[in-house]
């Protein structure tokens, strides 16, 4: 499915379903947003599902987060045809 990413607002890009409230934390189909694959990978590289459920369960919460905000400034400048590599944050690696 192609369209506009609800997080970065890039147009004509492949979209994936992101569970704003992760399924393992009780999320249902009504707790989803359609975001691009790049944003989706980046979110999950930075945060655990528990952290997403506790403090980042809306698009507005994600957009206001410092780490995601910096990423959004970068990704909005990238063409929708470019795939961006995401690397797990040091904090995320330590949480495992």
PyMOL Python script that loads the backbone (N, CA, C, O; Angstrom):
from pymol import cmd

cmd.read_pdbstr("""\
ATOM      1  N   UNK A   1       0.843  -1.167   0.000  1.00  0.00           N
ATOM      2  CA  UNK A   1       0.000   0.000   0.000  1.00  0.00           C
ATOM      3  C   UNK A   1       0.901   1.246   0.000  1.00  0.00           C
ATOM      4  O   UNK A   1       1.875   1.322   0.749  1.00  0.00           O
ATOM      5  N   UNK A   2       0.564   2.190  -0.830  1.00  0.00           N
ATOM      6  CA  UNK A   2       1.312   3.451  -0.885  1.00  0.00           C
ATOM      7  C   UNK A   2       0.419   4.599  -0.457  1.00  0.00           C
ATOM      8  O   UNK A   2      -0.805   4.540  -0.579  1.00  0.00           O
ATOM      9  N   UNK A   3       1.053   5.637   0.045  1.00  0.00           N
ATOM     10  CA  UNK A   3       0.313   6.813   0.478  1.00  0.00           C
ATOM     11  C   UNK A   3       1.226   7.774   1.202  1.00  0.00           C
ATOM     12  O   UNK A   3       2.412   7.880   0.892  1.00  0.00           O
ATOM     13  N   UNK A   4       0.656   8.480   2.182  1.00  0.00           N
ATOM     14  CA  UNK A   4       1.391   9.479   2.952  1.00  0.00           C
ATOM     15  C   UNK A   4       1.661   8.921   4.359  1.00  0.00           C
ATOM     16  O   UNK A   4       0.741   8.478   5.047  1.00  0.00           O
ATOM     17  N   UNK A   5       2.921   8.950   4.769  1.00  0.00           N
ATOM     18  CA  UNK A   5       3.305   8.485   6.101  1.00  0.00           C
ATOM     19  C   UNK A   5       2.699   9.419   7.152  1.00  0.00           C
ATOM     20  O   UNK A   5       2.853  10.638   7.067  1.00  0.00           O
ATOM     21  N   UNK A   6       2.022   8.852   8.124  1.00  0.00           N
ATOM     22  CA  UNK A   6       1.403   9.657   9.174  1.00  0.00           C
ATOM     23  C   UNK A   6       2.445  10.289  10.104  1.00  0.00           C
ATOM     24  O   UNK A   6       2.140  11.257  10.800  1.00  0.00           O
ATOM     25  N   UNK A   7       3.658   9.757  10.125  1.00  0.00           N
ATOM     26  CA  UNK A   7       4.682  10.280  11.019  1.00  0.00           C
ATOM     27  C   UNK A   7       5.568  11.326  10.346  1.00  0.00           C
ATOM     28  O   UNK A   7       5.693  12.443  10.848  1.00  0.00           O
ATOM     29  N   UNK A   8       6.183  10.977   9.217  1.00  0.00           N
ATOM     30  CA  UNK A   8       7.113  11.914   8.566  1.00  0.00           C
ATOM     31  C   UNK A   8       6.447  12.745   7.471  1.00  0.00           C
ATOM     32  O   UNK A   8       7.012  13.739   7.015  1.00  0.00           O
ATOM     33  N   UNK A   9       5.257  12.344   7.050  1.00  0.00           N
ATOM     34  CA  UNK A   9       4.457  13.046   6.042  1.00  0.00           C
ATOM     35  C   UNK A   9       5.049  12.979   4.628  1.00  0.00           C
ATOM     36  O   UNK A   9       4.666  13.771   3.767  1.00  0.00           O
ATOM     37  N   UNK A  10       5.980  12.043   4.376  1.00  0.00           N
ATOM     38  CA  UNK A  10       6.446  11.888   2.993  1.00  0.00           C
ATOM     39  C   UNK A  10       5.324  11.257   2.182  1.00  0.00           C
ATOM     40  O   UNK A  10       4.577  10.416   2.683  1.00  0.00           O
ATOM     41  N   UNK A  11       5.215  11.668   0.937  1.00  0.00           N
ATOM     42  CA  UNK A  11       4.137  11.236   0.040  1.00  0.00           C
ATOM     43  C   UNK A  11       4.599  10.098  -0.867  1.00  0.00           C
ATOM     44  O   UNK A  11       5.795   9.897  -1.077  1.00  0.00           O
ATOM     45  N   UNK A  12       3.628   9.360  -1.398  1.00  0.00           N
ATOM     46  CA  UNK A  12       3.871   8.307  -2.385  1.00  0.00           C
ATOM     47  C   UNK A  12       4.954   7.335  -1.936  1.00  0.00           C
ATOM     48  O   UNK A  12       5.920   7.080  -2.656  1.00  0.00           O
ATOM     49  N   UNK A  13       4.778   6.805  -0.750  1.00  0.00           N
ATOM     50  CA  UNK A  13       5.753   5.891  -0.169  1.00  0.00           C
ATOM     51  C   UNK A  13       5.026   4.657   0.350  1.00  0.00           C
ATOM     52  O   UNK A  13       3.869   4.739   0.762  1.00  0.00           O
ATOM     53  N   UNK A  14       5.705   3.519   0.330  1.00  0.00           N
ATOM     54  CA  UNK A  14       5.115   2.294   0.857  1.00  0.00           C
ATOM     55  C   UNK A  14       4.854   2.417   2.344  1.00  0.00           C
ATOM     56  O   UNK A  14       5.705   2.891   3.098  1.00  0.00           O
ATOM     57  N   UNK A  15       3.674   1.989   2.762  1.00  0.00           N
ATOM     58  CA  UNK A  15       3.276   2.118   4.159  1.00  0.00           C
ATOM     59  C   UNK A  15       3.164   0.763   4.841  1.00  0.00           C
ATOM     60  O   UNK A  15       2.843  -0.247   4.215  1.00  0.00           O
ATOM     61  N   UNK A  16       3.437   0.769   6.139  1.00  0.00           N
ATOM     62  CA  UNK A  16       3.261  -0.411   6.967  1.00  0.00           C
ATOM     63  C   UNK A  16       2.343  -0.038   8.124  1.00  0.00           C
ATOM     64  O   UNK A  16       2.187   1.138   8.454  1.00  0.00           O
ATOM     65  N   UNK A  17       1.738  -1.056   8.735  1.00  0.00           N
ATOM     66  CA  UNK A  17       0.899  -0.827   9.913  1.00  0.00           C
ATOM     67  C   UNK A  17       1.804  -0.780  11.132  1.00  0.00           C
ATOM     68  O   UNK A  17       2.568  -1.712  11.380  1.00  0.00           O
ATOM     69  N   UNK A  18       1.719   0.302  11.890  1.00  0.00           N
ATOM     70  CA  UNK A  18       2.440   0.396  13.160  1.00  0.00           C
ATOM     71  C   UNK A  18       1.419   0.385  14.280  1.00  0.00           C
ATOM     72  O   UNK A  18       0.518   1.223  14.319  1.00  0.00           O
ATOM     73  N   UNK A  19       1.561  -0.562  15.186  1.00  0.00           N
ATOM     74  CA  UNK A  19       0.663  -0.634  16.339  1.00  0.00           C
ATOM     75  C   UNK A  19       1.126   0.403  17.362  1.00  0.00           C
ATOM     76  O   UNK A  19       2.146   0.213  18.024  1.00  0.00           O
ATOM     77  N   UNK A  20       0.387   1.480  17.488  1.00  0.00           N
ATOM     78  CA  UNK A  20       0.733   2.541  18.437  1.00  0.00           C
ATOM     79  C   UNK A  20       0.780   1.994  19.854  1.00  0.00           C
ATOM     80  O   UNK A  20       1.647   2.374  20.642  1.00  0.00           O
ATOM     81  N   UNK A  21      -0.131   1.122  20.173  1.00  0.00           N
ATOM     82  CA  UNK A  21      -0.088   0.358  21.408  1.00  0.00           C
ATOM     83  C   UNK A  21       0.269  -1.062  20.980  1.00  0.00           C
ATOM     84  O   UNK A  21      -0.575  -1.774  20.434  1.00  0.00           O
ATOM     85  N   UNK A  22       1.523  -1.484  21.225  1.00  0.00           N
ATOM     86  CA  UNK A  22       1.971  -2.793  20.730  1.00  0.00           C
ATOM     87  C   UNK A  22       1.035  -3.929  21.147  1.00  0.00           C
ATOM     88  O   UNK A  22       0.460  -3.915  22.235  1.00  0.00           O
ATOM     89  N   UNK A  23       0.901  -4.902  20.263  1.00  0.00           N
ATOM     90  CA  UNK A  23       0.013  -6.031  20.519  1.00  0.00           C
ATOM     91  C   UNK A  23       0.372  -6.757  21.811  1.00  0.00           C
ATOM     92  O   UNK A  23      -0.514  -7.160  22.565  1.00  0.00           O
ATOM     93  N   UNK A  24       1.665  -6.925  22.068  1.00  0.00           N
ATOM     94  CA  UNK A  24       2.064  -7.626  23.296  1.00  0.00           C
ATOM     95  C   UNK A  24       1.750  -6.818  24.558  1.00  0.00           C
ATOM     96  O   UNK A  24       1.831  -7.337  25.671  1.00  0.00           O
ATOM     97  N   UNK A  25       1.394  -5.554  24.377  1.00  0.00           N
ATOM     98  CA  UNK A  25       1.007  -4.685  25.490  1.00  0.00           C
ATOM     99  C   UNK A  25      -0.496  -4.409  25.490  1.00  0.00           C
ATOM    100  O   UNK A  25      -0.966  -3.495  26.167  1.00  0.00           O
ATOM    101  N   UNK A  26      -1.245  -5.205  24.728  1.00  0.00           N
ATOM    102  CA  UNK A  26      -2.703  -5.082  24.724  1.00  0.00           C
ATOM    103  C   UNK A  26      -3.299  -4.317  23.558  1.00  0.00           C
ATOM    104  O   UNK A  26      -4.505  -4.067  23.541  1.00  0.00           O
ATOM    105  N   UNK A  27      -2.478  -3.936  22.577  1.00  0.00           N
ATOM    106  CA  UNK A  27      -2.961  -3.183  21.425  1.00  0.00           C
ATOM    107  C   UNK A  27      -3.894  -3.984  20.538  1.00  0.00           C
ATOM    108  O   UNK A  27      -3.764  -5.202  20.410  1.00  0.00           O
ATOM    109  N   UNK A  28      -4.823  -3.294  19.937  1.00  0.00           N
ATOM    110  CA  UNK A  28      -5.796  -3.896  19.016  1.00  0.00           C
ATOM    111  C   UNK A  28      -5.675  -3.214  17.660  1.00  0.00           C
ATOM    112  O   UNK A  28      -4.855  -2.313  17.481  1.00  0.00           O
ATOM    113  N   UNK A  29      -6.485  -3.642  16.719  1.00  0.00           N
ATOM    114  CA  UNK A  29      -6.462  -3.074  15.370  1.00  0.00           C
ATOM    115  C   UNK A  29      -6.823  -1.587  15.339  1.00  0.00           C
ATOM    116  O   UNK A  29      -6.433  -0.883  14.407  1.00  0.00           O
ATOM    117  N   UNK A  30      -7.549  -1.105  16.324  1.00  0.00           N
ATOM    118  CA  UNK A  30      -7.888   0.320  16.333  1.00  0.00           C
ATOM    119  C   UNK A  30      -6.729   1.192  16.814  1.00  0.00           C
ATOM    120  O   UNK A  30      -6.817   2.419  16.765  1.00  0.00           O
ATOM    121  N   UNK A  31      -5.650   0.570  17.275  1.00  0.00           N
ATOM    122  CA  UNK A  31      -4.478   1.311  17.753  1.00  0.00           C
ATOM    123  C   UNK A  31      -3.360   1.299  16.717  1.00  0.00           C
ATOM    124  O   UNK A  31      -2.203   1.067  17.066  1.00  0.00           O
ATOM    125  N   UNK A  32      -3.683   1.544  15.458  1.00  0.00           N
ATOM    126  CA  UNK A  32      -2.655   1.499  14.419  1.00  0.00           C
ATOM    127  C   UNK A  32      -2.534   2.842  13.701  1.00  0.00           C
ATOM    128  O   UNK A  32      -3.454   3.660  13.679  1.00  0.00           O
ATOM    129  N   UNK A  33      -1.355   3.023  13.117  1.00  0.00           N
ATOM    130  CA  UNK A  33      -1.094   4.164  12.241  1.00  0.00           C
ATOM    131  C   UNK A  33      -0.375   3.609  11.026  1.00  0.00           C
ATOM    132  O   UNK A  33       0.333   2.607  11.122  1.00  0.00           O
ATOM    133  N   UNK A  34      -0.552   4.253   9.889  1.00  0.00           N
ATOM    134  CA  UNK A  34       0.129   3.835   8.670  1.00  0.00           C
ATOM    135  C   UNK A  34       1.351   4.725   8.486  1.00  0.00           C
ATOM    136  O   UNK A  34       1.247   5.918   8.201  1.00  0.00           O
ATOM    137  N   UNK A  35       2.507   4.105   8.660  1.00  0.00           N
ATOM    138  CA  UNK A  35       3.765   4.845   8.539  1.00  0.00           C
ATOM    139  C   UNK A  35       4.686   4.125   7.563  1.00  0.00           C
ATOM    140  O   UNK A  35       4.506   2.940   7.279  1.00  0.00           O
ATOM    141  N   UNK A  36       5.675   4.856   7.055  1.00  0.00           N
ATOM    142  CA  UNK A  36       6.593   4.257   6.088  1.00  0.00           C
ATOM    143  C   UNK A  36       7.526   3.269   6.789  1.00  0.00           C
ATOM    144  O   UNK A  36       7.715   3.322   8.004  1.00  0.00           O
ATOM    145  N   UNK A  37       8.088   2.393   6.016  1.00  0.00           N
ATOM    146  CA  UNK A  37       8.974   1.358   6.543  1.00  0.00           C
ATOM    147  C   UNK A  37      10.191   1.965   7.251  1.00  0.00           C
ATOM    148  O   UNK A  37      10.633   1.445   8.275  1.00  0.00           O
ATOM    149  N   UNK A  38      10.732   3.058   6.712  1.00  0.00           N
ATOM    150  CA  UNK A  38      11.891   3.700   7.334  1.00  0.00           C
ATOM    151  C   UNK A  38      11.560   4.190   8.743  1.00  0.00           C
ATOM    152  O   UNK A  38      12.324   3.947   9.678  1.00  0.00           O
ATOM    153  N   UNK A  39      10.446   4.866   8.899  1.00  0.00           N
ATOM    154  CA  UNK A  39      10.035   5.353  10.226  1.00  0.00           C
ATOM    155  C   UNK A  39       9.759   4.181  11.166  1.00  0.00           C
ATOM    156  O   UNK A  39      10.134   4.213  12.338  1.00  0.00           O
ATOM    157  N   UNK A  40       9.102   3.154  10.645  1.00  0.00           N
ATOM    158  CA  UNK A  40       8.750   1.991  11.461  1.00  0.00           C
ATOM    159  C   UNK A  40      10.011   1.320  12.008  1.00  0.00           C
ATOM    160  O   UNK A  40      10.096   1.021  13.199  1.00  0.00           O
ATOM    161  N   UNK A  41      10.972   1.090  11.142  1.00  0.00           N
ATOM    162  CA  UNK A  41      12.220   0.453  11.580  1.00  0.00           C
ATOM    163  C   UNK A  41      12.947   1.318  12.598  1.00  0.00           C
ATOM    164  O   UNK A  41      13.504   0.807  13.569  1.00  0.00           O
ATOM    165  N   UNK A  42      12.943   2.613  12.379  1.00  0.00           N
ATOM    166  CA  UNK A  42      13.655   3.514  13.276  1.00  0.00           C
ATOM    167  C   UNK A  42      13.022   3.541  14.669  1.00  0.00           C
ATOM    168  O   UNK A  42      13.734   3.525  15.672  1.00  0.00           O
ATOM    169  N   UNK A  43      11.717   3.582  14.734  1.00  0.00           N
ATOM    170  CA  UNK A  43      11.019   3.570  16.021  1.00  0.00           C
ATOM    171  C   UNK A  43      11.399   2.328  16.825  1.00  0.00           C
ATOM    172  O   UNK A  43      11.724   2.418  18.009  1.00  0.00           O
ATOM    173  N   UNK A  44      11.355   1.165  16.166  1.00  0.00           N
ATOM    174  CA  UNK A  44      11.636  -0.083  16.876  1.00  0.00           C
ATOM    175  C   UNK A  44      13.128  -0.283  17.147  1.00  0.00           C
ATOM    176  O   UNK A  44      13.494  -1.093  17.998  1.00  0.00           O
ATOM    177  N   UNK A  45      13.981   0.432  16.444  1.00  0.00           N
ATOM    178  CA  UNK A  45      15.412   0.400  16.750  1.00  0.00           C
ATOM    179  C   UNK A  45      15.715   1.217  18.003  1.00  0.00           C
ATOM    180  O   UNK A  45      16.676   0.930  18.717  1.00  0.00           O
ATOM    181  N   UNK A  46      14.905   2.226  18.266  1.00  0.00           N
ATOM    182  CA  UNK A  46      15.147   3.107  19.406  1.00  0.00           C
ATOM    183  C   UNK A  46      14.467   2.646  20.697  1.00  0.00           C
ATOM    184  O   UNK A  46      15.025   2.813  21.782  1.00  0.00           O
ATOM    185  N   UNK A  47      13.274   2.071  20.591  1.00  0.00           N
ATOM    186  CA  UNK A  47      12.455   1.843  21.773  1.00  0.00           C
ATOM    187  C   UNK A  47      11.921   0.423  21.869  1.00  0.00           C
ATOM    188  O   UNK A  47      11.654  -0.229  20.860  1.00  0.00           O
ATOM    189  N   UNK A  48      11.772  -0.040  23.100  1.00  0.00           N
ATOM    190  CA  UNK A  48      11.140  -1.336  23.344  1.00  0.00           C
ATOM    191  C   UNK A  48       9.629  -1.158  23.209  1.00  0.00           C
ATOM    192  O   UNK A  48       9.116  -0.041  23.257  1.00  0.00           O
ATOM    193  N   UNK A  49       8.937  -2.262  23.043  1.00  0.00           N
ATOM    194  CA  UNK A  49       7.475  -2.202  22.975  1.00  0.00           C
ATOM    195  C   UNK A  49       6.892  -1.671  24.277  1.00  0.00           C
ATOM    196  O   UNK A  49       5.878  -0.972  24.263  1.00  0.00           O
ATOM    197  N   UNK A  50       7.518  -1.994  25.393  1.00  0.00           N
ATOM    198  CA  UNK A  50       7.036  -1.511  26.697  1.00  0.00           C
ATOM    199  C   UNK A  50       7.113   0.020  26.755  1.00  0.00           C
ATOM    200  O   UNK A  50       6.167   0.680  27.184  1.00  0.00           O
ATOM    201  N   UNK A  51       8.254   0.575  26.318  1.00  0.00           N
ATOM    202  CA  UNK A  51       8.407   2.027  26.337  1.00  0.00           C
ATOM    203  C   UNK A  51       7.431   2.702  25.381  1.00  0.00           C
ATOM    204  O   UNK A  51       6.879   3.758  25.691  1.00  0.00           O
ATOM    205  N   UNK A  52       7.221   2.090  24.221  1.00  0.00           N
ATOM    206  CA  UNK A  52       6.243   2.635  23.272  1.00  0.00           C
ATOM    207  C   UNK A  52       4.856   2.663  23.897  1.00  0.00           C
ATOM    208  O   UNK A  52       4.122   3.638  23.738  1.00  0.00           O
ATOM    209  N   UNK A  53       4.493   1.602  24.604  1.00  0.00           N
ATOM    210  CA  UNK A  53       3.173   1.532  25.229  1.00  0.00           C
ATOM    211  C   UNK A  53       3.017   2.562  26.337  1.00  0.00           C
ATOM    212  O   UNK A  53       1.949   3.157  26.482  1.00  0.00           O
ATOM    213  N   UNK A  54       4.062   2.778  27.117  1.00  0.00           N
ATOM    214  CA  UNK A  54       3.973   3.662  28.271  1.00  0.00           C
ATOM    215  C   UNK A  54       3.940   5.136  27.881  1.00  0.00           C
ATOM    216  O   UNK A  54       3.129   5.896  28.411  1.00  0.00           O
ATOM    217  N   UNK A  55       4.818   5.552  26.952  1.00  0.00           N
ATOM    218  CA  UNK A  55       4.924   6.996  26.722  1.00  0.00           C
ATOM    219  C   UNK A  55       4.884   7.457  25.266  1.00  0.00           C
ATOM    220  O   UNK A  55       4.905   8.659  25.000  1.00  0.00           O
ATOM    221  N   UNK A  56       4.827   6.520  24.326  1.00  0.00           N
ATOM    222  CA  UNK A  56       4.845   6.917  22.911  1.00  0.00           C
ATOM    223  C   UNK A  56       3.740   6.219  22.125  1.00  0.00           C
ATOM    224  O   UNK A  56       3.994   5.637  21.070  1.00  0.00           O
ATOM    225  N   UNK A  57       2.518   6.280  22.639  1.00  0.00           N
ATOM    226  CA  UNK A  57       1.428   5.515  22.033  1.00  0.00           C
ATOM    227  C   UNK A  57       0.523   6.326  21.107  1.00  0.00           C
ATOM    228  O   UNK A  57      -0.559   5.871  20.738  1.00  0.00           O
ATOM    229  N   UNK A  58       0.970   7.538  20.730  1.00  0.00           N
ATOM    230  CA  UNK A  58       0.226   8.314  19.721  1.00  0.00           C
ATOM    231  C   UNK A  58       1.233   8.905  18.737  1.00  0.00           C
ATOM    232  O   UNK A  58       2.423   9.016  19.034  1.00  0.00           O
ATOM    233  N   UNK A  59       0.739   9.275  17.579  1.00  0.00           N
ATOM    234  CA  UNK A  59       1.598   9.935  16.590  1.00  0.00           C
ATOM    235  C   UNK A  59       2.151  11.236  17.168  1.00  0.00           C
ATOM    236  O   UNK A  59       3.316  11.567  16.949  1.00  0.00           O
ATOM    237  N   UNK A  60       1.330  11.963  17.895  1.00  0.00           N
ATOM    238  CA  UNK A  60       1.766  13.230  18.478  1.00  0.00           C
ATOM    239  C   UNK A  60       2.879  13.017  19.507  1.00  0.00           C
ATOM    240  O   UNK A  60       3.830  13.797  19.559  1.00  0.00           O
ATOM    241  N   UNK A  61       2.765  11.963  20.330  1.00  0.00           N
ATOM    242  CA  UNK A  61       3.824  11.643  21.291  1.00  0.00           C
ATOM    243  C   UNK A  61       5.122  11.307  20.570  1.00  0.00           C
ATOM    244  O   UNK A  61       6.196  11.745  20.981  1.00  0.00           O
ATOM    245  N   UNK A  62       5.026  10.539  19.509  1.00  0.00           N
ATOM    246  CA  UNK A  62       6.220  10.182  18.734  1.00  0.00           C
ATOM    247  C   UNK A  62       6.859  11.425  18.121  1.00  0.00           C
ATOM    248  O   UNK A  62       8.074  11.609  18.201  1.00  0.00           O
ATOM    249  N   UNK A  63       6.042  12.269  17.513  1.00  0.00           N
ATOM    250  CA  UNK A  63       6.571  13.474  16.867  1.00  0.00           C
ATOM    251  C   UNK A  63       7.206  14.440  17.863  1.00  0.00           C
ATOM    252  O   UNK A  63       8.096  15.206  17.493  1.00  0.00           O
ATOM    253  N   UNK A  64       6.769  14.416  19.106  1.00  0.00           N
ATOM    254  CA  UNK A  64       7.309  15.315  20.127  1.00  0.00           C
ATOM    255  C   UNK A  64       8.568  14.757  20.798  1.00  0.00           C
ATOM    256  O   UNK A  64       9.295  15.502  21.454  1.00  0.00           O
ATOM    257  N   UNK A  65       8.829  13.478  20.644  1.00  0.00           N
ATOM    258  CA  UNK A  65       9.997  12.852  21.255  1.00  0.00           C
ATOM    259  C   UNK A  65      11.284  13.394  20.627  1.00  0.00           C
ATOM    260  O   UNK A  65      11.375  13.504  19.404  1.00  0.00           O
ATOM    261  N   UNK A  66      12.277  13.732  21.454  1.00  0.00           N
ATOM    262  CA  UNK A  66      13.519  14.340  20.962  1.00  0.00           C
ATOM    263  C   UNK A  66      14.225  13.493  19.902  1.00  0.00           C
ATOM    264  O   UNK A  66      14.631  14.009  18.861  1.00  0.00           O
ATOM    265  N   UNK A  67      14.371  12.199  20.166  1.00  0.00           N
ATOM    266  CA  UNK A  67      15.092  11.330  19.219  1.00  0.00           C
ATOM    267  C   UNK A  67      14.343  11.220  17.894  1.00  0.00           C
ATOM    268  O   UNK A  67      14.947  11.293  16.823  1.00  0.00           O
ATOM    269  N   UNK A  68      13.042  11.046  17.972  1.00  0.00           N
ATOM    270  CA  UNK A  68      12.236  10.924  16.756  1.00  0.00           C
ATOM    271  C   UNK A  68      12.188  12.259  16.025  1.00  0.00           C
ATOM    272  O   UNK A  68      12.218  12.288  14.795  1.00  0.00           O
ATOM    273  N   UNK A  69      12.115  13.355  16.755  1.00  0.00           N
ATOM    274  CA  UNK A  69      12.081  14.687  16.151  1.00  0.00           C
ATOM    275  C   UNK A  69      13.330  14.935  15.305  1.00  0.00           C
ATOM    276  O   UNK A  69      13.233  15.442  14.187  1.00  0.00           O
ATOM    277  N   UNK A  70      14.493  14.581  15.830  1.00  0.00           N
ATOM    278  CA  UNK A  70      15.750  14.724  15.075  1.00  0.00           C
ATOM    279  C   UNK A  70      15.723  13.861  13.823  1.00  0.00           C
ATOM    280  O   UNK A  70      16.138  14.289  12.746  1.00  0.00           O
ATOM    281  N   UNK A  71      15.225  12.632  13.983  1.00  0.00           N
ATOM    282  CA  UNK A  71      15.127  11.724  12.848  1.00  0.00           C
ATOM    283  C   UNK A  71      14.179  12.279  11.781  1.00  0.00           C
ATOM    284  O   UNK A  71      14.469  12.189  10.588  1.00  0.00           O
ATOM    285  N   UNK A  72      13.050  12.849  12.204  1.00  0.00           N
ATOM    286  CA  UNK A  72      12.073  13.380  11.256  1.00  0.00           C
ATOM    287  C   UNK A  72      12.655  14.527  10.437  1.00  0.00           C
ATOM    288  O   UNK A  72      12.365  14.646   9.246  1.00  0.00           O
ATOM    289  N   UNK A  73      13.469  15.370  11.060  1.00  0.00           N
ATOM    290  CA  UNK A  73      14.124  16.452  10.309  1.00  0.00           C
ATOM    291  C   UNK A  73      15.007  15.880   9.208  1.00  0.00           C
ATOM    292  O   UNK A  73      15.080  16.435   8.111  1.00  0.00           O
ATOM    293  N   UNK A  74      15.679  14.767   9.503  1.00  0.00           N
ATOM    294  CA  UNK A  74      16.539  14.111   8.517  1.00  0.00           C
ATOM    295  C   UNK A  74      15.712  13.416   7.432  1.00  0.00           C
ATOM    296  O   UNK A  74      15.930  13.644   6.242  1.00  0.00           O
ATOM    297  N   UNK A  75      14.775  12.577   7.838  1.00  0.00           N
ATOM    298  CA  UNK A  75      14.062  11.721   6.875  1.00  0.00           C
ATOM    299  C   UNK A  75      13.193  12.521   5.924  1.00  0.00           C
ATOM    300  O   UNK A  75      13.001  12.109   4.779  1.00  0.00           O
ATOM    301  N   UNK A  76      12.668  13.642   6.360  1.00  0.00           N
ATOM    302  CA  UNK A  76      11.818  14.458   5.476  1.00  0.00           C
ATOM    303  C   UNK A  76      12.579  15.011   4.286  1.00  0.00           C
ATOM    304  O   UNK A  76      11.975  15.389   3.282  1.00  0.00           O
ATOM    305  N   UNK A  77      13.898  15.060   4.388  1.00  0.00           N
ATOM    306  CA  UNK A  77      14.731  15.547   3.280  1.00  0.00           C
ATOM    307  C   UNK A  77      15.089  14.437   2.298  1.00  0.00           C
ATOM    308  O   UNK A  77      15.632  14.706   1.226  1.00  0.00           O
ATOM    309  N   UNK A  78      14.788  13.192   2.659  1.00  0.00           N
ATOM    310  CA  UNK A  78      15.141  12.044   1.828  1.00  0.00           C
ATOM    311  C   UNK A  78      14.031  11.736   0.833  1.00  0.00           C
ATOM    312  O   UNK A  78      12.851  11.823   1.170  1.00  0.00           O
ATOM    313  N   UNK A  79      14.407  11.376  -0.397  1.00  0.00           N
ATOM    314  CA  UNK A  79      13.375  10.982  -1.366  1.00  0.00           C
ATOM    315  C   UNK A  79      12.702   9.688  -0.916  1.00  0.00           C
ATOM    316  O   UNK A  79      13.320   8.854  -0.255  1.00  0.00           O
ATOM    317  N   UNK A  80      11.455   9.534  -1.271  1.00  0.00           N
ATOM    318  CA  UNK A  80      10.718   8.337  -0.848  1.00  0.00           C
ATOM    319  C   UNK A  80      11.285   7.060  -1.461  1.00  0.00           C
ATOM    320  O   UNK A  80      11.003   5.965  -0.974  1.00  0.00           O
ATOM    321  N   UNK A  81      12.072   7.185  -2.512  1.00  0.00           N
ATOM    322  CA  UNK A  81      12.657   6.007  -3.152  1.00  0.00           C
ATOM    323  C   UNK A  81      13.904   5.505  -2.422  1.00  0.00           C
ATOM    324  O   UNK A  81      14.360   4.390  -2.678  1.00  0.00           O
ATOM    325  N   UNK A  82      14.459   6.311  -1.521  1.00  0.00           N
ATOM    326  CA  UNK A  82      15.686   5.946  -0.812  1.00  0.00           C
ATOM    327  C   UNK A  82      15.354   5.158   0.449  1.00  0.00           C
ATOM    328  O   UNK A  82      14.505   5.571   1.239  1.00  0.00           O
ATOM    329  N   UNK A  83      16.029   4.016   0.638  1.00  0.00           N
ATOM    330  CA  UNK A  83      15.874   3.229   1.860  1.00  0.00           C
ATOM    331  C   UNK A  83      16.947   3.680   2.837  1.00  0.00           C
ATOM    332  O   UNK A  83      18.120   3.782   2.476  1.00  0.00           O
ATOM    333  N   UNK A  84      16.548   3.948   4.069  1.00  0.00           N
ATOM    334  CA  UNK A  84      17.449   4.450   5.095  1.00  0.00           C
ATOM    335  C   UNK A  84      17.717   3.339   6.105  1.00  0.00           C
ATOM    336  O   UNK A  84      16.798   2.633   6.520  1.00  0.00           O
ATOM    337  N   UNK A  85      18.960   3.192   6.491  1.00  0.00           N
ATOM    338  CA  UNK A  85      19.347   2.159   7.447  1.00  0.00           C
ATOM    339  C   UNK A  85      19.176   2.686   8.872  1.00  0.00           C
ATOM    340  O   UNK A  85      19.589   3.803   9.183  1.00  0.00           O
ATOM    341  N   UNK A  86      18.567   1.877   9.724  1.00  0.00           N
ATOM    342  CA  UNK A  86      18.409   2.224  11.139  1.00  0.00           C
ATOM    343  C   UNK A  86      19.258   1.283  11.969  1.00  0.00           C
ATOM    344  O   UNK A  86      19.320   0.083  11.704  1.00  0.00           O
ATOM    345  N   UNK A  87      19.910   1.838  12.973  1.00  0.00           N
ATOM    346  CA  UNK A  87      20.759   1.062  13.867  1.00  0.00           C
ATOM    347  C   UNK A  87      20.191   1.188  15.268  1.00  0.00           C
ATOM    348  O   UNK A  87      19.782   2.273  15.683  1.00  0.00           O
ATOM    349  N   UNK A  88      20.164   0.074  16.002  1.00  0.00           N
ATOM    350  CA  UNK A  88      19.642   0.118  17.365  1.00  0.00           C
ATOM    351  C   UNK A  88      20.459   1.078  18.210  1.00  0.00           C
ATOM    352  O   UNK A  88      21.685   1.125  18.106  1.00  0.00           O
ATOM    353  N   UNK A  89      19.777   1.835  19.041  1.00  0.00           N
ATOM    354  CA  UNK A  89      20.458   2.774  19.924  1.00  0.00           C
ATOM    355  C   UNK A  89      21.186   1.996  21.015  1.00  0.00           C
ATOM    356  O   UNK A  89      20.842   0.850  21.302  1.00  0.00           O
ATOM    357  N   UNK A  90      22.188   2.621  21.618  1.00  0.00           N
ATOM    358  CA  UNK A  90      22.926   1.976  22.703  1.00  0.00           C
ATOM    359  C   UNK A  90      22.014   1.620  23.860  1.00  0.00           C
ATOM    360  O   UNK A  90      22.171   0.558  24.463  1.00  0.00           O
ATOM    361  N   UNK A  91      21.057   2.491  24.186  1.00  0.00           N
ATOM    362  CA  UNK A  91      20.128   2.212  25.267  1.00  0.00           C
ATOM    363  C   UNK A  91      19.273   0.979  24.947  1.00  0.00           C
ATOM    364  O   UNK A  91      19.001   0.161  25.826  1.00  0.00           O
ATOM    365  N   UNK A  92      18.864   0.859  23.716  1.00  0.00           N
ATOM    366  CA  UNK A  92      18.027  -0.271  23.283  1.00  0.00           C
ATOM    367  C   UNK A  92      18.830  -1.566  23.346  1.00  0.00           C
ATOM    368  O   UNK A  92      18.295  -2.601  23.745  1.00  0.00           O
ATOM    369  N   UNK A  93      20.096  -1.527  22.962  1.00  0.00           N
ATOM    370  CA  UNK A  93      20.948  -2.728  23.027  1.00  0.00           C
ATOM    371  C   UNK A  93      21.125  -3.198  24.460  1.00  0.00           C
ATOM    372  O   UNK A  93      21.125  -4.400  24.722  1.00  0.00           O
ATOM    373  N   UNK A  94      21.276  -2.260  25.396  1.00  0.00           N
ATOM    374  CA  UNK A  94      21.490  -2.597  26.802  1.00  0.00           C
ATOM    375  C   UNK A  94      20.247  -3.199  27.444  1.00  0.00           C
ATOM    376  O   UNK A  94      20.353  -3.953  28.411  1.00  0.00           O
ATOM    377  N   UNK A  95      19.069  -2.872  26.912  1.00  0.00           N
ATOM    378  CA  UNK A  95      17.828  -3.333  27.515  1.00  0.00           C
ATOM    379  C   UNK A  95      17.554  -4.810  27.247  1.00  0.00           C
ATOM    380  O   UNK A  95      16.650  -5.382  27.857  1.00  0.00           O
ATOM    381  N   UNK A  96      18.275  -5.411  26.392  1.00  0.00           N
ATOM    382  CA  UNK A  96      18.058  -6.832  26.059  1.00  0.00           C
ATOM    383  C   UNK A  96      18.681  -7.744  27.035  1.00  0.00           C
ATOM    384  O   UNK A  96      18.585  -8.963  26.891  1.00  0.00           O
TER     385      UNK A  96
END
""", "prot")
cmd.dss("prot")
cmd.show_as("cartoon", "prot")
cmd.util.cbc("prot")
cmd.orient("prot")
